[in-house]
Amino acid sequence: MQLLGGLFITIVIAIFLGLGATWYTTVRGVSFGGVTSGAWTAWPKSGTQDIEPYARAAMARSGELPLGSGDGVAFRASGDDSGRPFDGRCVVTLAGTTPLARYWTLTLYDRDGNLVPNAVGRHGFTSLEIVRASDGTFAITVSPQARPGNWLPSGGIDRYQLVLRLYDTAVGVATRAGRETPMPSVRTEGCP
């Protein structure tokens, strides 16, 4: 009888640990096969048949439609280059260049993947509308107050994430590029 009781408790613990780990990986976005460059991380296989099961479950949960490997790749950042999480009350600057791509978009989302509401209706930038320096570099400021130049309003929310989608690019599954990819630097400039 003691053996059956111990076996039952072991099975119950295993079930809770397994379900808990699965829930954590799908909710928190923890998956394998990521390509990281500074603050940016992408999962290039998410739009292929080789997608790993946890990434597939996270995509099914969020309802997000991933980019196919032939279309491009999406890089996400939820903190700056030093690992500090984005805070909507702070001033964050993205500066530099992007990998070679025919077209790119940068979009600001809340933690749940929704666009951040703001009075000016600006939620992102594209490679066609960004103001650049004469050397081709750019700087984008994310802050609650208006700034000159390329400004994205954070709305003062607690946490947010940035998604940089590169279309028609060599970065991804074919090249396995990551550490050498020229991604924009992400720095927190100031907080209240």
Number of C-alpha atoms within 10 A of each C-alpha: 6 7 8 9 10 11 12 12 12 11 12 12 12 12 12 11 12 12 11 11 12 15 15 14 16 20 16 10 14 13 18 14 13 18 20 19 20 19 20 24 18 22 22 26 22 25 19 14 9 10 17 15 13 19 20 16 19 21 17 12 11 12 9 10 10 18 18 15 21 15 14 23 26 22 21 18 23 21 22 19 18 11 13 12 16 24 22 21 19 20 21 23 20 19 16 17 17 18 16 15 15 11 14 21 17 20 18 24 20 18 16 11 14 11 17 21 16 14 7 9 11 16 17 22 19 13 15 9 9 16 15 16 10 7 8 10 13 18 20 24 24 28 24 19 15 14 14 7 13 19 21 25 25 30 17 16 18 14 17 24 22 21 20 24 22 25 21 16 18 19 23 21 18 10 8 14 17 18 11 10 17 15 21 23 18 24 20 20 12 11 11 5
